[in-house]
């Protein structure tokens, strides 16, 4: 029988530089697009 480790494993990664800025730019473009579409 295999004994399993007790506890949780955690996957970690280093965030990519500039990811947050790109996310906010894309998110704001999407919101502007939805505002334009909904106002027509």
C-alpha positions in Angstrom: 0.0 0.0 0.0 1.2 3.5 -0.8 1.1 5.9 2.1 -0.2 9.4 1.0 1.2 12.6 2.5 -1.1 14.3 4.9 -1.5 18.0 4.2 -2.0 20.2 1.2 0.2 21.0 -1.7 0.4 24.4 -3.1 1.2 25.4 -6.6 3.1 28.7 -6.8 4.2 30.8 -9.6 5.9 34.2 -10.1 3.5 36.7 -11.6 4.5 38.0 -15.0 5.6 41.7 -15.0 3.1 44.0 -16.7 0.2 41.5 -16.4 -1.9 43.8 -14.2 -1.5 46.7 -16.5 -2.5 44.7 -19.5 -5.5 43.3 -17.6 -6.7 46.8 -16.7 -6.3 48.0 -20.3 -8.3 45.1 -21.7 -10.9 45.3 -19.0 -11.5 49.0 -19.6 -11.8 48.5 -23.4 -14.3 45.7 -22.7 -16.4 48.0 -20.4 -16.3 50.8 -22.9 -17.4 48.4 -25.6 -20.3 47.2 -23.5 -21.3 50.8 -22.7 -21.4 51.7 -26.4 -23.4 48.6 -27.3 -25.9 49.1 -24.6 -26.4 52.8 -25.3 -27.5 52.1 -28.9 
